[in-house]
């Protein structure tokens, strides 16, 4: 079964709610889903073990949260070629 990771960064909880809705849709399509705060992803191997990656962040002063910026820097080192990717902001 394919696996998807939904990662989010939130300050007030709204982005977390959206992440759970996205994950619910993923699960309804028959994909195994994992939801985690961006701060819980510790190394690029965590990212490479999934078939799809969805990243969400709250936006403050026209920028994503620092934990998502750190996650994206880590993602550059991962083997994500050929995987499905998506992003959302709140």
PyMOL Python script that loads the backbone (N, CA, C, O; Angstrom):
from pymol import cmd

cmd.read_pdbstr("""\
ATOM      1  N   UNK A   1       0.845  -1.177   0.000  1.00  0.00           N
ATOM      2  CA  UNK A   1       0.000   0.000   0.000  1.00  0.00           C
ATOM      3  C   UNK A   1       0.892   1.243   0.000  1.00  0.00           C
ATOM      4  O   UNK A   1       1.857   1.306   0.762  1.00  0.00           O
ATOM      5  N   UNK A   2       0.582   2.236  -0.848  1.00  0.00           N
ATOM      6  CA  UNK A   2       1.367   3.474  -0.850  1.00  0.00           C
ATOM      7  C   UNK A   2       1.236   4.202   0.481  1.00  0.00           C
ATOM      8  O   UNK A   2       0.237   4.075   1.189  1.00  0.00           O
ATOM      9  N   UNK A   3       2.284   4.975   0.802  1.00  0.00           N
ATOM     10  CA  UNK A   3       2.313   5.717   2.064  1.00  0.00           C
ATOM     11  C   UNK A   3       2.511   7.200   1.786  1.00  0.00           C
ATOM     12  O   UNK A   3       3.307   7.586   0.930  1.00  0.00           O
ATOM     13  N   UNK A   4       1.778   8.021   2.520  1.00  0.00           N
ATOM     14  CA  UNK A   4       1.905   9.474   2.391  1.00  0.00           C
ATOM     15  C   UNK A   4       2.194  10.083   3.756  1.00  0.00           C
ATOM     16  O   UNK A   4       1.693   9.626   4.784  1.00  0.00           O
ATOM     17  N   UNK A   5       3.008  11.119   3.738  1.00  0.00           N
ATOM     18  CA  UNK A   5       3.325  11.867   4.953  1.00  0.00           C
ATOM     19  C   UNK A   5       2.750  13.268   4.810  1.00  0.00           C
ATOM     20  O   UNK A   5       3.028  13.970   3.838  1.00  0.00           O
ATOM     21  N   UNK A   6       1.949  13.663   5.786  1.00  0.00           N
ATOM     22  CA  UNK A   6       1.425  15.026   5.846  1.00  0.00           C
ATOM     23  C   UNK A   6       2.128  15.711   7.012  1.00  0.00           C
ATOM     24  O   UNK A   6       1.964  15.323   8.169  1.00  0.00           O
ATOM     25  N   UNK A   7       2.910  16.734   6.690  1.00  0.00           N
ATOM     26  CA  UNK A   7       3.702  17.453   7.682  1.00  0.00           C
ATOM     27  C   UNK A   7       3.174  18.884   7.761  1.00  0.00           C
ATOM     28  O   UNK A   7       2.832  19.482   6.740  1.00  0.00           O
ATOM     29  N   UNK A   8       3.109  19.423   8.964  1.00  0.00           N
ATOM     30  CA  UNK A   8       2.562  20.773   9.113  1.00  0.00           C
ATOM     31  C   UNK A   8       3.307  21.540  10.199  1.00  0.00           C
ATOM     32  O   UNK A   8       3.950  20.964  11.077  1.00  0.00           O
ATOM     33  N   UNK A   9       3.194  22.864  10.103  1.00  0.00           N
ATOM     34  CA  UNK A   9       3.672  23.763  11.150  1.00  0.00           C
ATOM     35  C   UNK A   9       2.534  24.726  11.447  1.00  0.00           C
ATOM     36  O   UNK A   9       1.954  25.313  10.533  1.00  0.00           O
ATOM     37  N   UNK A  10       2.221  24.887  12.713  1.00  0.00           N
ATOM     38  CA  UNK A  10       1.086  25.718  13.099  1.00  0.00           C
ATOM     39  C   UNK A  10       1.414  26.491  14.357  1.00  0.00           C
ATOM     40  O   UNK A  10       2.232  26.067  15.174  1.00  0.00           O
ATOM     41  N   UNK A  11       0.774  27.611  14.497  1.00  0.00           N
ATOM     42  CA  UNK A  11       0.943  28.387  15.717  1.00  0.00           C
ATOM     43  C   UNK A  11      -0.353  28.411  16.507  1.00  0.00           C
ATOM     44  O   UNK A  11      -0.347  28.313  17.734  1.00  0.00           O
ATOM     45  N   UNK A  12      -1.461  28.541  15.796  1.00  0.00           N
ATOM     46  CA  UNK A  12      -2.751  28.646  16.491  1.00  0.00           C
ATOM     47  C   UNK A  12      -3.610  27.393  16.353  1.00  0.00           C
ATOM     48  O   UNK A  12      -4.705  27.332  16.912  1.00  0.00           O
ATOM     49  N   UNK A  13      -3.126  26.386  15.612  1.00  0.00           N
ATOM     50  CA  UNK A  13      -3.862  25.140  15.470  1.00  0.00           C
ATOM     51  C   UNK A  13      -4.658  25.007  14.185  1.00  0.00           C
ATOM     52  O   UNK A  13      -5.139  23.917  13.875  1.00  0.00           O
ATOM     53  N   UNK A  14      -4.811  26.084  13.428  1.00  0.00           N
ATOM     54  CA  UNK A  14      -5.608  26.025  12.207  1.00  0.00           C
ATOM     55  C   UNK A  14      -4.937  25.181  11.115  1.00  0.00           C
ATOM     56  O   UNK A  14      -5.615  24.419  10.425  1.00  0.00           O
ATOM     57  N   UNK A  15      -3.641  25.307  10.954  1.00  0.00           N
ATOM     58  CA  UNK A  15      -2.932  24.519   9.944  1.00  0.00           C
ATOM     59  C   UNK A  15      -2.971  23.043  10.298  1.00  0.00           C
ATOM     60  O   UNK A  15      -3.041  22.196   9.408  1.00  0.00           O
ATOM     61  N   UNK A  16      -2.929  22.728  11.563  1.00  0.00           N
ATOM     62  CA  UNK A  16      -3.053  21.338  12.004  1.00  0.00           C
ATOM     63  C   UNK A  16      -4.412  20.774  11.599  1.00  0.00           C
ATOM     64  O   UNK A  16      -4.498  19.637  11.134  1.00  0.00           O
ATOM     65  N   UNK A  17      -5.468  21.557  11.772  1.00  0.00           N
ATOM     66  CA  UNK A  17      -6.805  21.111  11.375  1.00  0.00           C
ATOM     67  C   UNK A  17      -6.854  20.822   9.875  1.00  0.00           C
ATOM     68  O   UNK A  17      -7.415  19.812   9.450  1.00  0.00           O
ATOM     69  N   UNK A  18      -6.267  21.707   9.082  1.00  0.00           N
ATOM     70  CA  UNK A  18      -6.236  21.503   7.630  1.00  0.00           C
ATOM     71  C   UNK A  18      -5.441  20.244   7.293  1.00  0.00           C
ATOM     72  O   UNK A  18      -5.849  19.462   6.434  1.00  0.00           O
ATOM     73  N   UNK A  19      -4.314  20.050   7.963  1.00  0.00           N
ATOM     74  CA  UNK A  19      -3.494  18.860   7.720  1.00  0.00           C
ATOM     75  C   UNK A  19      -4.285  17.580   7.978  1.00  0.00           C
ATOM     76  O   UNK A  19      -4.164  16.610   7.230  1.00  0.00           O
ATOM     77  N   UNK A  20      -5.081  17.579   9.020  1.00  0.00           N
ATOM     78  CA  UNK A  20      -5.896  16.396   9.325  1.00  0.00           C
ATOM     79  C   UNK A  20      -6.983  16.178   8.275  1.00  0.00           C
ATOM     80  O   UNK A  20      -7.316  15.034   7.965  1.00  0.00           O
ATOM     81  N   UNK A  21      -7.534  17.246   7.728  1.00  0.00           N
ATOM     82  CA  UNK A  21      -8.518  17.113   6.647  1.00  0.00           C
ATOM     83  C   UNK A  21      -7.865  16.573   5.380  1.00  0.00           C
ATOM     84  O   UNK A  21      -8.435  15.719   4.700  1.00  0.00           O
ATOM     85  N   UNK A  22      -6.674  17.067   5.063  1.00  0.00           N
ATOM     86  CA  UNK A  22      -5.932  16.560   3.904  1.00  0.00           C
ATOM     87  C   UNK A  22      -5.635  15.075   4.097  1.00  0.00           C
ATOM     88  O   UNK A  22      -5.811  14.276   3.177  1.00  0.00           O
ATOM     89  N   UNK A  23      -5.188  14.714   5.284  1.00  0.00           N
ATOM     90  CA  UNK A  23      -4.860  13.316   5.574  1.00  0.00           C
ATOM     91  C   UNK A  23      -6.097  12.426   5.477  1.00  0.00           C
ATOM     92  O   UNK A  23      -6.008  11.279   5.039  1.00  0.00           O
ATOM     93  N   UNK A  24      -7.243  12.951   5.881  1.00  0.00           N
ATOM     94  CA  UNK A  24      -8.488  12.188   5.778  1.00  0.00           C
ATOM     95  C   UNK A  24      -8.804  11.889   4.312  1.00  0.00           C
ATOM     96  O   UNK A  24      -9.203  10.775   3.973  1.00  0.00           O
ATOM     97  N   UNK A  25      -8.625  12.876   3.457  1.00  0.00           N
ATOM     98  CA  UNK A  25      -8.836  12.670   2.023  1.00  0.00           C
ATOM     99  C   UNK A  25      -7.869  11.664   1.437  1.00  0.00           C
ATOM    100  O   UNK A  25      -8.245  10.854   0.590  1.00  0.00           O
ATOM    101  N   UNK A  26      -6.630  11.711   1.883  1.00  0.00           N
ATOM    102  CA  UNK A  26      -5.623  10.750   1.430  1.00  0.00           C
ATOM    103  C   UNK A  26      -6.027   9.344   1.828  1.00  0.00           C
ATOM    104  O   UNK A  26      -5.947   8.414   1.025  1.00  0.00           O
ATOM    105  N   UNK A  27      -6.460   9.194   3.061  1.00  0.00           N
ATOM    106  CA  UNK A  27      -6.859   7.881   3.562  1.00  0.00           C
ATOM    107  C   UNK A  27      -8.073   7.336   2.796  1.00  0.00           C
ATOM    108  O   UNK A  27      -8.143   6.141   2.509  1.00  0.00           O
ATOM    109  N   UNK A  28      -9.014   8.206   2.471  1.00  0.00           N
ATOM    110  CA  UNK A  28     -10.195   7.789   1.718  1.00  0.00           C
ATOM    111  C   UNK A  28      -9.835   7.275   0.323  1.00  0.00           C
ATOM    112  O   UNK A  28     -10.579   6.492  -0.269  1.00  0.00           O
ATOM    113  N   UNK A  29      -8.694   7.719  -0.192  1.00  0.00           N
ATOM    114  CA  UNK A  29      -8.260   7.255  -1.514  1.00  0.00           C
ATOM    115  C   UNK A  29      -7.479   5.945  -1.446  1.00  0.00           C
ATOM    116  O   UNK A  29      -6.985   5.459  -2.463  1.00  0.00           O
ATOM    117  N   UNK A  30      -7.369   5.376  -0.248  1.00  0.00           N
ATOM    118  CA  UNK A  30      -6.709   4.083  -0.100  1.00  0.00           C
ATOM    119  C   UNK A  30      -5.221   4.147   0.144  1.00  0.00           C
ATOM    120  O   UNK A  30      -4.516   3.156  -0.048  1.00  0.00           O
ATOM    121  N   UNK A  31      -4.738   5.286   0.559  1.00  0.00           N
ATOM    122  CA  UNK A  31      -3.309   5.467   0.833  1.00  0.00           C
ATOM    123  C   UNK A  31      -3.112   5.508   2.341  1.00  0.00           C
ATOM    124  O   UNK A  31      -3.874   6.156   3.058  1.00  0.00           O
ATOM    125  N   UNK A  32      -2.089   4.816   2.816  1.00  0.00           N
ATOM    126  CA  UNK A  32      -1.743   4.834   4.238  1.00  0.00           C
ATOM    127  C   UNK A  32      -1.143   6.201   4.562  1.00  0.00           C
ATOM    128  O   UNK A  32      -0.214   6.641   3.884  1.00  0.00           O
ATOM    129  N   UNK A  33      -1.656   6.871   5.580  1.00  0.00           N
ATOM    130  CA  UNK A  33      -1.201   8.226   5.882  1.00  0.00           C
ATOM    131  C   UNK A  33      -0.571   8.321   7.261  1.00  0.00           C
ATOM    132  O   UNK A  33      -0.937   7.608   8.195  1.00  0.00           O
ATOM    133  N   UNK A  34       0.392   9.231   7.349  1.00  0.00           N
ATOM    134  CA  UNK A  34       1.018   9.596   8.612  1.00  0.00           C
ATOM    135  C   UNK A  34       0.956  11.112   8.701  1.00  0.00           C
ATOM    136  O   UNK A  34       1.227  11.803   7.718  1.00  0.00           O
ATOM    137  N   UNK A  35       0.602  11.636   9.869  1.00  0.00           N
ATOM    138  CA  UNK A  35       0.544  13.075  10.090  1.00  0.00           C
ATOM    139  C   UNK A  35       1.554  13.417  11.178  1.00  0.00           C
ATOM    140  O   UNK A  35       1.627  12.735  12.200  1.00  0.00           O
ATOM    141  N   UNK A  36       2.338  14.482  10.956  1.00  0.00           N
ATOM    142  CA  UNK A  36       3.334  14.855  11.959  1.00  0.00           C
ATOM    143  C   UNK A  36       3.633  16.348  11.885  1.00  0.00           C
ATOM    144  O   UNK A  36       3.615  16.935  10.803  1.00  0.00           O
ATOM    145  N   UNK A  37       3.909  16.962  13.034  1.00  0.00           N
ATOM    146  CA  UNK A  37       4.423  18.335  13.019  1.00  0.00           C
ATOM    147  C   UNK A  37       5.809  18.350  12.380  1.00  0.00           C
ATOM    148  O   UNK A  37       6.567  17.389  12.510  1.00  0.00           O
ATOM    149  N   UNK A  38       6.129  19.417  11.706  1.00  0.00           N
ATOM    150  CA  UNK A  38       7.424  19.527  11.024  1.00  0.00           C
ATOM    151  C   UNK A  38       8.585  19.354  12.000  1.00  0.00           C
ATOM    152  O   UNK A  38       9.644  18.858  11.615  1.00  0.00           O
ATOM    153  N   UNK A  39       8.403  19.749  13.240  1.00  0.00           N
ATOM    154  CA  UNK A  39       9.473  19.655  14.233  1.00  0.00           C
ATOM    155  C   UNK A  39       9.804  18.204  14.599  1.00  0.00           C
ATOM    156  O   UNK A  39      10.860  17.942  15.175  1.00  0.00           O
ATOM    157  N   UNK A  40       8.912  17.257  14.270  1.00  0.00           N
ATOM    158  CA  UNK A  40       9.159  15.846  14.596  1.00  0.00           C
ATOM    159  C   UNK A  40       9.942  15.097  13.522  1.00  0.00           C
ATOM    160  O   UNK A  40      10.372  13.967  13.755  1.00  0.00           O
ATOM    161  N   UNK A  41      10.134  15.698  12.359  1.00  0.00           N
ATOM    162  CA  UNK A  41      10.897  15.053  11.289  1.00  0.00           C
ATOM    163  C   UNK A  41      12.364  15.369  11.540  1.00  0.00           C
ATOM    164  O   UNK A  41      12.793  16.518  11.438  1.00  0.00           O
ATOM    165  N   UNK A  42      13.124  14.332  11.870  1.00  0.00           N
ATOM    166  CA  UNK A  42      14.489  14.561  12.343  1.00  0.00           C
ATOM    167  C   UNK A  42      15.573  14.365  11.297  1.00  0.00           C
ATOM    168  O   UNK A  42      16.652  14.945  11.410  1.00  0.00           O
ATOM    169  N   UNK A  43      15.299  13.550  10.270  1.00  0.00           N
ATOM    170  CA  UNK A  43      16.316  13.396   9.235  1.00  0.00           C
ATOM    171  C   UNK A  43      15.684  13.089   7.895  1.00  0.00           C
ATOM    172  O   UNK A  43      14.505  12.743   7.812  1.00  0.00           O
ATOM    173  N   UNK A  44      16.479  13.218   6.846  1.00  0.00           N
ATOM    174  CA  UNK A  44      15.949  13.061   5.493  1.00  0.00           C
ATOM    175  C   UNK A  44      15.480  11.640   5.196  1.00  0.00           C
ATOM    176  O   UNK A  44      14.691  11.446   4.271  1.00  0.00           O
ATOM    177  N   UNK A  45      15.936  10.650   5.943  1.00  0.00           N
ATOM    178  CA  UNK A  45      15.469   9.279   5.734  1.00  0.00           C
ATOM    179  C   UNK A  45      13.988   9.162   6.062  1.00  0.00           C
ATOM    180  O   UNK A  45      13.277   8.371   5.443  1.00  0.00           O
ATOM    181  N   UNK A  46      13.516   9.942   7.029  1.00  0.00           N
ATOM    182  CA  UNK A  46      12.095   9.950   7.357  1.00  0.00           C
ATOM    183  C   UNK A  46      11.263  10.324   6.131  1.00  0.00           C
ATOM    184  O   UNK A  46      10.190   9.760   5.917  1.00  0.00           O
ATOM    185  N   UNK A  47      11.746  11.259   5.333  1.00  0.00           N
ATOM    186  CA  UNK A  47      11.006  11.726   4.169  1.00  0.00           C
ATOM    187  C   UNK A  47      11.060  10.733   3.019  1.00  0.00           C
ATOM    188  O   UNK A  47      10.057  10.514   2.341  1.00  0.00           O
ATOM    189  N   UNK A  48      12.209  10.139   2.797  1.00  0.00           N
ATOM    190  CA  UNK A  48      12.400   9.246   1.660  1.00  0.00           C
ATOM    191  C   UNK A  48      11.639   7.945   1.734  1.00  0.00           C
ATOM    192  O   UNK A  48      11.510   7.250   0.726  1.00  0.00           O
ATOM    193  N   UNK A  49      11.133   7.601   2.899  1.00  0.00           N
ATOM    194  CA  UNK A  49      10.432   6.323   3.043  1.00  0.00           C
ATOM    195  C   UNK A  49       8.954   6.409   2.643  1.00  0.00           C
ATOM    196  O   UNK A  49       8.236   5.412   2.727  1.00  0.00           O
ATOM    197  N   UNK A  50       8.498   7.578   2.214  1.00  0.00           N
ATOM    198  CA  UNK A  50       7.102   7.766   1.820  1.00  0.00           C
ATOM    199  C   UNK A  50       6.990   7.917   0.300  1.00  0.00           C
ATOM    200  O   UNK A  50       7.933   8.347  -0.364  1.00  0.00           O
ATOM    201  N   UNK A  51       5.826   7.556  -0.233  1.00  0.00           N
ATOM    202  CA  UNK A  51       5.564   7.700  -1.669  1.00  0.00           C
ATOM    203  C   UNK A  51       5.068   9.096  -2.016  1.00  0.00           C
ATOM    204  O   UNK A  51       5.181   9.536  -3.160  1.00  0.00           O
ATOM    205  N   UNK A  52       4.520   9.790  -1.028  1.00  0.00           N
ATOM    206  CA  UNK A  52       3.998  11.145  -1.243  1.00  0.00           C
ATOM    207  C   UNK A  52       4.285  11.993  -0.010  1.00  0.00           C
ATOM    208  O   UNK A  52       4.321  11.493   1.114  1.00  0.00           O
ATOM    209  N   UNK A  53       4.487  13.273  -0.243  1.00  0.00           N
ATOM    210  CA  UNK A  53       4.784  14.212   0.832  1.00  0.00           C
ATOM    211  C   UNK A  53       3.923  15.454   0.653  1.00  0.00           C
ATOM    212  O   UNK A  53       3.939  16.085  -0.404  1.00  0.00           O
ATOM    213  N   UNK A  54       3.167  15.803   1.703  1.00  0.00           N
ATOM    214  CA  UNK A  54       2.353  17.015   1.711  1.00  0.00           C
ATOM    215  C   UNK A  54       2.872  17.882   2.858  1.00  0.00           C
ATOM    216  O   UNK A  54       2.990  17.422   3.993  1.00  0.00           O
ATOM    217  N   UNK A  55       3.181  19.143   2.546  1.00  0.00           N
ATOM    218  CA  UNK A  55       3.732  20.053   3.552  1.00  0.00           C
ATOM    219  C   UNK A  55       2.813  21.258   3.680  1.00  0.00           C
ATOM    220  O   UNK A  55       2.440  21.877   2.684  1.00  0.00           O
ATOM    221  N   UNK A  56       2.452  21.586   4.921  1.00  0.00           N
ATOM    222  CA  UNK A  56       1.609  22.747   5.169  1.00  0.00           C
ATOM    223  C   UNK A  56       2.208  23.646   6.227  1.00  0.00           C
ATOM    224  O   UNK A  56       2.844  23.184   7.175  1.00  0.00           O
ATOM    225  N   UNK A  57       1.996  24.939   6.049  1.00  0.00           N
ATOM    226  CA  UNK A  57       2.530  25.894   7.019  1.00  0.00           C
ATOM    227  C   UNK A  57       1.592  27.074   7.181  1.00  0.00           C
ATOM    228  O   UNK A  57       0.954  27.529   6.231  1.00  0.00           O
ATOM    229  N   UNK A  58       1.528  27.547   8.394  1.00  0.00           N
ATOM    230  CA  UNK A  58       0.914  28.850   8.621  1.00  0.00           C
ATOM    231  C   UNK A  58       1.830  29.897   7.999  1.00  0.00           C
ATOM    232  O   UNK A  58       3.035  29.677   7.881  1.00  0.00           O
ATOM    233  N   UNK A  59       1.272  31.014   7.607  1.00  0.00           N
ATOM    234  CA  UNK A  59       2.048  32.071   6.976  1.00  0.00           C
ATOM    235  C   UNK A  59       2.040  33.299   7.877  1.00  0.00           C
ATOM    236  O   UNK A  59       0.984  33.790   8.276  1.00  0.00           O
ATOM    237  N   UNK A  60       3.220  33.776   8.186  1.00  0.00           N
ATOM    238  CA  UNK A  60       3.373  34.974   9.006  1.00  0.00           C
ATOM    239  C   UNK A  60       4.317  35.930   8.304  1.00  0.00           C
ATOM    240  O   UNK A  60       5.417  35.544   7.910  1.00  0.00           O
ATOM    241  N   UNK A  61       3.893  37.178   8.143  1.00  0.00           N
ATOM    242  CA  UNK A  61       4.708  38.202   7.485  1.00  0.00           C
ATOM    243  C   UNK A  61       5.190  37.709   6.123  1.00  0.00           C
ATOM    244  O   UNK A  61       6.353  37.879   5.759  1.00  0.00           O
ATOM    245  N   UNK A  62       4.268  37.093   5.377  1.00  0.00           N
ATOM    246  CA  UNK A  62       4.493  36.630   4.006  1.00  0.00           C
ATOM    247  C   UNK A  62       5.527  35.503   3.906  1.00  0.00           C
ATOM    248  O   UNK A  62       6.154  35.331   2.861  1.00  0.00           O
ATOM    249  N   UNK A  63       5.705  34.745   4.976  1.00  0.00           N
ATOM    250  CA  UNK A  63       6.680  33.653   4.924  1.00  0.00           C
ATOM    251  C   UNK A  63       6.162  32.447   5.706  1.00  0.00           C
ATOM    252  O   UNK A  63       5.341  32.574   6.614  1.00  0.00           O
ATOM    253  N   UNK A  64       6.670  31.274   5.324  1.00  0.00           N
ATOM    254  CA  UNK A  64       6.316  30.057   6.056  1.00  0.00           C
ATOM    255  C   UNK A  64       7.062  30.010   7.380  1.00  0.00           C
ATOM    256  O   UNK A  64       8.025  30.747   7.590  1.00  0.00           O
ATOM    257  N   UNK A  65       6.611  29.144   8.260  1.00  0.00           N
ATOM    258  CA  UNK A  65       7.244  29.023   9.571  1.00  0.00           C
ATOM    259  C   UNK A  65       8.635  28.407   9.447  1.00  0.00           C
ATOM    260  O   UNK A  65       8.900  27.647   8.516  1.00  0.00           O
ATOM    261  N   UNK A  66       9.514  28.734  10.380  1.00  0.00           N
ATOM    262  CA  UNK A  66      10.911  28.294  10.334  1.00  0.00           C
ATOM    263  C   UNK A  66      11.033  26.769  10.298  1.00  0.00           C
ATOM    264  O   UNK A  66      11.906  26.244   9.607  1.00  0.00           O
ATOM    265  N   UNK A  67      10.182  26.056  11.021  1.00  0.00           N
ATOM    266  CA  UNK A  67      10.289  24.595  11.040  1.00  0.00           C
ATOM    267  C   UNK A  67      10.032  23.999   9.661  1.00  0.00           C
ATOM    268  O   UNK A  67      10.601  22.957   9.335  1.00  0.00           O
ATOM    269  N   UNK A  68       9.197  24.625   8.847  1.00  0.00           N
ATOM    270  CA  UNK A  68       8.968  24.147   7.481  1.00  0.00           C
ATOM    271  C   UNK A  68      10.147  24.532   6.591  1.00  0.00           C
ATOM    272  O   UNK A  68      10.527  23.766   5.706  1.00  0.00           O
ATOM    273  N   UNK A  69      10.720  25.694   6.814  1.00  0.00           N
ATOM    274  CA  UNK A  69      11.927  26.062   6.063  1.00  0.00           C
ATOM    275  C   UNK A  69      13.041  25.055   6.338  1.00  0.00           C
ATOM    276  O   UNK A  69      13.757  24.651   5.422  1.00  0.00           O
ATOM    277  N   UNK A  70      13.184  24.650   7.603  1.00  0.00           N
ATOM    278  CA  UNK A  70      14.190  23.645   7.958  1.00  0.00           C
ATOM    279  C   UNK A  70      13.868  22.304   7.295  1.00  0.00           C
ATOM    280  O   UNK A  70      14.766  21.615   6.812  1.00  0.00           O
ATOM    281  N   UNK A  71      12.590  21.939   7.273  1.00  0.00           N
ATOM    282  CA  UNK A  71      12.162  20.690   6.651  1.00  0.00           C
ATOM    283  C   UNK A  71      12.476  20.693   5.151  1.00  0.00           C
ATOM    284  O   UNK A  71      12.936  19.685   4.615  1.00  0.00           O
ATOM    285  N   UNK A  72      12.235  21.796   4.484  1.00  0.00           N
ATOM    286  CA  UNK A  72      12.524  21.884   3.055  1.00  0.00           C
ATOM    287  C   UNK A  72      14.020  21.784   2.775  1.00  0.00           C
ATOM    288  O   UNK A  72      14.424  21.189   1.776  1.00  0.00           O
ATOM    289  N   UNK A  73      14.836  22.355   3.639  1.00  0.00           N
ATOM    290  CA  UNK A  73      16.289  22.216   3.486  1.00  0.00           C
ATOM    291  C   UNK A  73      16.688  20.754   3.629  1.00  0.00           C
ATOM    292  O   UNK A  73      17.557  20.266   2.906  1.00  0.00           O
ATOM    293  N   UNK A  74      16.052  20.062   4.558  1.00  0.00           N
ATOM    294  CA  UNK A  74      16.310  18.631   4.745  1.00  0.00           C
ATOM    295  C   UNK A  74      15.822  17.827   3.534  1.00  0.00           C
ATOM    296  O   UNK A  74      16.468  16.867   3.114  1.00  0.00           O
ATOM    297  N   UNK A  75      14.686  18.228   2.987  1.00  0.00           N
ATOM    298  CA  UNK A  75      14.100  17.518   1.849  1.00  0.00           C
ATOM    299  C   UNK A  75      15.010  17.570   0.628  1.00  0.00           C
ATOM    300  O   UNK A  75      15.006  16.652  -0.192  1.00  0.00           O
ATOM    301  N   UNK A  76      15.786  18.634   0.506  1.00  0.00           N
ATOM    302  CA  UNK A  76      16.724  18.730  -0.617  1.00  0.00           C
ATOM    303  C   UNK A  76      17.732  17.587  -0.606  1.00  0.00           C
ATOM    304  O   UNK A  76      18.258  17.215  -1.655  1.00  0.00           O
ATOM    305  N   UNK A  77      18.004  17.032   0.558  1.00  0.00           N
ATOM    306  CA  UNK A  77      18.977  15.938   0.691  1.00  0.00           C
ATOM    307  C   UNK A  77      18.329  14.568   0.535  1.00  0.00           C
ATOM    308  O   UNK A  77      19.026  13.557   0.453  1.00  0.00           O
ATOM    309  N   UNK A  78      17.002  14.529   0.495  1.00  0.00           N
ATOM    310  CA  UNK A  78      16.274  13.264   0.408  1.00  0.00           C
ATOM    311  C   UNK A  78      16.141  12.825  -1.038  1.00  0.00           C
ATOM    312  O   UNK A  78      16.243  13.631  -1.962  1.00  0.00           O
ATOM    313  N   UNK A  79      15.912  11.538  -1.215  1.00  0.00           N
ATOM    314  CA  UNK A  79      15.650  11.009  -2.547  1.00  0.00           C
ATOM    315  C   UNK A  79      14.154  11.084  -2.802  1.00  0.00           C
ATOM    316  O   UNK A  79      13.428  10.120  -2.559  1.00  0.00           O
ATOM    317  N   UNK A  80      13.694  12.225  -3.291  1.00  0.00           N
ATOM    318  CA  UNK A  80      12.269  12.431  -3.507  1.00  0.00           C
ATOM    319  C   UNK A  80      11.882  12.389  -4.981  1.00  0.00           C
ATOM    320  O   UNK A  80      10.720  12.609  -5.322  1.00  0.00           O
ATOM    321  N   UNK A  81      12.829  12.112  -5.845  1.00  0.00           N
ATOM    322  CA  UNK A  81      12.551  12.078  -7.280  1.00  0.00           C
ATOM    323  C   UNK A  81      11.486  11.019  -7.583  1.00  0.00           C
ATOM    324  O   UNK A  81      11.581   9.883  -7.118  1.00  0.00           O
ATOM    325  N   UNK A  82      10.474  11.403  -8.365  1.00  0.00           N
ATOM    326  CA  UNK A  82       9.421  10.492  -8.750  1.00  0.00           C
ATOM    327  C   UNK A  82       8.307  10.346  -7.729  1.00  0.00           C
ATOM    328  O   UNK A  82       7.366   9.583  -7.944  1.00  0.00           O
ATOM    329  N   UNK A  83       8.403  11.066  -6.627  1.00  0.00           N
ATOM    330  CA  UNK A  83       7.371  10.984  -5.587  1.00  0.00           C
ATOM    331  C   UNK A  83       6.361  12.108  -5.774  1.00  0.00           C
ATOM    332  O   UNK A  83       6.662  13.132  -6.387  1.00  0.00           O
ATOM    333  N   UNK A  84       5.176  11.910  -5.248  1.00  0.00           N
ATOM    334  CA  UNK A  84       4.124  12.910  -5.325  1.00  0.00           C
ATOM    335  C   UNK A  84       4.359  13.951  -4.234  1.00  0.00           C
ATOM    336  O   UNK A  84       4.687  13.606  -3.099  1.00  0.00           O
ATOM    337  N   UNK A  85       4.192  15.221  -4.581  1.00  0.00           N
ATOM    338  CA  UNK A  85       4.367  16.284  -3.613  1.00  0.00           C
ATOM    339  C   UNK A  85       3.237  17.299  -3.696  1.00  0.00           C
ATOM    340  O   UNK A  85       2.671  17.540  -4.763  1.00  0.00           O
ATOM    341  N   UNK A  86       2.921  17.886  -2.553  1.00  0.00           N
ATOM    342  CA  UNK A  86       1.900  18.922  -2.503  1.00  0.00           C
ATOM    343  C   UNK A  86       2.206  19.843  -1.329  1.00  0.00           C
ATOM    344  O   UNK A  86       2.934  19.475  -0.406  1.00  0.00           O
ATOM    345  N   UNK A  87       1.643  21.033  -1.379  1.00  0.00           N
ATOM    346  CA  UNK A  87       1.842  21.991  -0.297  1.00  0.00           C
ATOM    347  C   UNK A  87       0.574  22.809  -0.099  1.00  0.00           C
ATOM    348  O   UNK A  87      -0.222  22.975  -1.023  1.00  0.00           O
ATOM    349  N   UNK A  88       0.396  23.320   1.119  1.00  0.00           N
ATOM    350  CA  UNK A  88      -0.719  24.221   1.395  1.00  0.00           C
ATOM    351  C   UNK A  88      -0.298  25.217   2.456  1.00  0.00           C
ATOM    352  O   UNK A  88       0.606  24.965   3.252  1.00  0.00           O
ATOM    353  N   UNK A  89      -0.969  26.343   2.449  1.00  0.00           N
ATOM    354  CA  UNK A  89      -0.697  27.382   3.432  1.00  0.00           C
ATOM    355  C   UNK A  89      -1.977  27.818   4.106  1.00  0.00           C
ATOM    356  O   UNK A  89      -3.074  27.634   3.579  1.00  0.00           O
ATOM    357  N   UNK A  90      -1.817  28.391   5.264  1.00  0.00           N
ATOM    358  CA  UNK A  90      -2.983  28.861   6.024  1.00  0.00           C
ATOM    359  C   UNK A  90      -2.664  30.185   6.667  1.00  0.00           C
ATOM    360  O   UNK A  90      -3.510  30.758   7.354  1.00  0.00           O
TER     361      UNK A  90
END
""", "prot")
cmd.dss("prot")
cmd.show_as("cartoon", "prot")
cmd.util.cbc("prot")
cmd.orient("prot")
